[in-house]
Amino acid sequence: MAKSKVLVVGGTGYVGRRIVKASLAQGHITYVLQRAEIGLDIDKLQMLLSFKQQGARLIEGSFSDHQSLVNAVKQVDVVICTMSGVHFRSHNLLEQLKLVEAIKEAGNIKRFLPSEFGMDPARMGHALEPGRVTFDEKMIVRKAIEDAKIPFTYVSANCFAGYFVGNLSQIASLTPPKEKVCIYGDGNVKVVFMDEDDVATYTIKTIDDPRTLNKTLYLKPPENILSQRQIIDKWEKLKGKELDKFNLSAKDLLASLKGMDYAGQVGVGHFYHIFYEGCLTNFEIGEEGEEASELYPEVQYTRMDAYLKRYL
Ligand SMILES: NC(=O)c1ccc[n+]([C@@H]2O[C@H](COP(=O)([O-])OP(=O)(O)OC[C@H]3O[C@@H](n4cnc5c(N)ncnc54)[C@H](OP(=O)(O)O)[C@@H]3O)[C@@H](O)[C@H]2O)c1
C-alpha cells in the first residue's frame, strides 16, 4: 500500500516540528502549511526552509482564507494539526474548527489527527476550572470532526518529558532543582512520561493503520509508567546526589491557585489531575482505544533515565 501523503498544520511548533521530521523519516510525502501570518518571524521561516531542504513541500495558506486551507488539504490524504494549546505559550485550539470546515469541504481526507497529544479530554469531564478549558476545547473540536464524519485518530500522549521529566515535575521550571524538590502528595501516583520525538514517531506510525481508525491511540509504553518519586530516584542516581524533599498536599497545591495568573492556574490544575488524581493511569483502555507500544513494538522508545542524561 502506498504511504499516505501528509499535511502538517502548525509545523513550526514544539510538537509540529517533530511530526514533520518523523513523517519525512518514515517516508511520507510531507506538506507543511506556511501561514501568511508568520510575517517577519525569521525563526519560523528558517525552520520552514530547513523542512524544505529535508524534502518537505511548503504550501501557503491562512486560517483567515478558507479556500487556501481547502486547497492545501486537497493535496494530501492525512492532515495532522499541532495547533498551539499551552497557555503560557499561546492557545488557539478552536481555530481548528476552520480546518475541520476545510477538510469537510475538500472531502478527500482519509485521516485527521487534531491537536491533542496530552491527557485524553474525553476522560476529563470533571476537570477543575480554569484548566478544563483545554479539555473542553479539544472536545468541541472532536465533536465537529465526528459530526462531519471525518475519519480520525486522537493521540493521547500523556506527559512530555521536556515539561515533566527534565524538571523532576517542578512547576514553573524546566531544569532539575539543585537542592530541594517538591513531591506531590506521597509521590507514588503513576504517571506516563514520553520523549517528544517518540510521540511523533508513534503518531506517524498510526496514520495508515486501520487498527486506529476512529480511535484514540494512547502512548503508554510500560517502562515509562513511573511515579514522580521514581523519576527523582533516576535523577539522583545519575547525578550521584540526594535532593532534600518536601511534600505538598493536594489542599496546599489547590490553595496556591489563588492570586495566580490564568496560565499558571491552568497548569496547576493539570498537575493536580496528573499527580494527585492519577488521571493518566486510573483507567483501562477499552474498545475506543489502542496502546501504541503494543501496536508498534518495533519502536525503541526512550526510557526516562536516558532522557535525563541531557540535563547532567
Ligand atoms: N502532553 C504534554 O505534555 C503537552 C505539552 C505541550 C503541548 N501539548 C499539546 O500539544 C499540542 C501542540 O502544542 P505546542 O506546544 O506544540 O504548540 P505551540 O508550539 O505553542 O504552537 C504550535 C503551532 O500552532 C500554530 N499557531 C499558533 N497560533 C496560531 C494561530 N492563531 N493561527 C494558526 N496557527 C497558529 C503555529 O504554527 P505555524 O506558525 O507553524 O503555522 C505554532 O507553531 C497542543 O494540543 C497541546 O495541548 C501537550
The ligand as a Tripos MOL2 file, in Angstrom:
@<TRIPOS>MOLECULE
LIG
   48    52     1     0     0
SMALL
NO_CHARGES

@<TRIPOS>ATOM
      1 N1          1.3620   16.2850   26.7680 N.am      1 LIG1
      2 C1          2.1000   17.3330   27.0280 C.2       1 LIG1
      3 O1          2.8900   17.3610   27.9870 O.2       1 LIG1
      4 C2          1.9790   18.5170   26.1180 C.ar      1 LIG1
      5 C3          2.9150   19.5470   26.2070 C.ar      1 LIG1
      6 C4          2.8150   20.6050   25.3040 C.ar      1 LIG1
      7 C5          1.7990   20.6200   24.3540 C.ar      1 LIG1
      8 N2          0.8890   19.6150   24.3110 N.ar      1 LIG1
      9 C6         -0.1940   19.6410   23.3160 C.3       1 LIG1
     10 O2          0.4100   19.6230   22.0390 O.3       1 LIG1
     11 C7         -0.3380   20.4270   21.1270 C.3       1 LIG1
     12 C8          0.5900   21.4080   20.4160 C.3       1 LIG1
     13 O3          1.1940   22.2680   21.3680 O.3       1 LIG1
     14 P1          2.5870   23.0020   21.0940 P.3       1 LIG1
     15 O4          3.1580   23.3350   22.4300 O.co2     1 LIG1
     16 O5          3.3910   22.1970   20.1430 O.co2     1 LIG1
     17 O6          2.1030   24.3320   20.3980 O.3       1 LIG1
     18 P2          2.9690   25.6210   20.0140 P.3       1 LIG1
     19 O7          4.3690   25.2360   19.7370 O.co2     1 LIG1
     20 O8          2.7410   26.6650   21.0610 O.co2     1 LIG1
     21 O9          2.2310   26.1160   18.6800 O.3       1 LIG1
     22 C9          2.0570   25.2310   17.6120 C.3       1 LIG1
     23 C10         1.7200   25.9680   16.3610 C.3       1 LIG1
     24 O10         0.4020   26.4730   16.3570 O.3       1 LIG1
     25 C11         0.3200   27.3940   15.2750 C.3       1 LIG1
     26 N3         -0.4430   28.5720   15.6710 N.ar      1 LIG1
     27 C12        -0.2970   29.3170   16.7680 C.ar      1 LIG1
     28 N4         -1.1830   30.3190   16.7620 N.ar      1 LIG1
     29 C13        -1.9030   30.1920   15.6340 C.ar      1 LIG1
     30 C14        -2.9900   30.9140   15.0650 C.ar      1 LIG1
     31 N5         -3.5120   31.9830   15.6730 N.pl3     1 LIG1
     32 N6         -3.4800   30.5040   13.8860 N.ar      1 LIG1
     33 C15        -2.9680   29.4360   13.2650 C.ar      1 LIG1
     34 N7         -1.9290   28.7130   13.7540 N.ar      1 LIG1
     35 C16        -1.4260   29.0950   14.9290 C.ar      1 LIG1
     36 C17         1.7390   27.7860   14.8990 C.3       1 LIG1
     37 O11         2.0320   27.0710   13.7110 O.3       1 LIG1
     38 P3          2.8070   27.6560   12.4190 P.3       1 LIG1
     39 O12         3.2690   29.0220   12.7740 O.co2     1 LIG1
     40 O13         3.8870   26.6900   12.1860 O.co2     1 LIG1
     41 O14         1.7700   27.6510   11.3610 O.co2     1 LIG1
     42 C18         2.5380   27.2090   16.0440 C.3       1 LIG1
     43 O15         3.8490   26.8810   15.6920 O.3       1 LIG1
     44 C19        -1.4450   21.0800   21.9390 C.3       1 LIG1
     45 O16        -2.6540   20.3920   21.7210 O.3       1 LIG1
     46 C20        -1.0010   20.9280   23.3770 C.3       1 LIG1
     47 O17        -2.0770   20.8340   24.2750 O.3       1 LIG1
     48 C21         0.9700   18.5670   25.1530 C.ar      1 LIG1
@<TRIPOS>BOND
     1     1     2 1
     2     2     3 2
     3     2     4 1
     4     4     5 ar
     5     4    48 ar
     6     5     6 ar
     7     6     7 ar
     8     7     8 ar
     9     8     9 1
    10     8    48 ar
    11     9    10 1
    12     9    46 1
    13    10    11 1
    14    11    12 1
    15    11    44 1
    16    12    13 1
    17    13    14 1
    18    14    15 2
    19    14    16 1
    20    14    17 1
    21    17    18 1
    22    18    19 2
    23    18    20 1
    24    18    21 1
    25    21    22 1
    26    22    23 1
    27    23    24 1
    28    23    42 1
    29    24    25 1
    30    25    26 1
    31    25    36 1
    32    26    27 ar
    33    26    35 ar
    34    27    28 ar
    35    28    29 ar
    36    29    30 ar
    37    29    35 ar
    38    30    31 1
    39    30    32 ar
    40    32    33 ar
    41    33    34 ar
    42    34    35 ar
    43    36    37 1
    44    36    42 1
    45    37    38 1
    46    38    39 2
    47    38    40 1
    48    38    41 1
    49    42    43 1
    50    44    45 1
    51    44    46 1
    52    46    47 1
@<TRIPOS>SUBSTRUCTURE
     1 LIG1         1 GROUP 0 **** ****
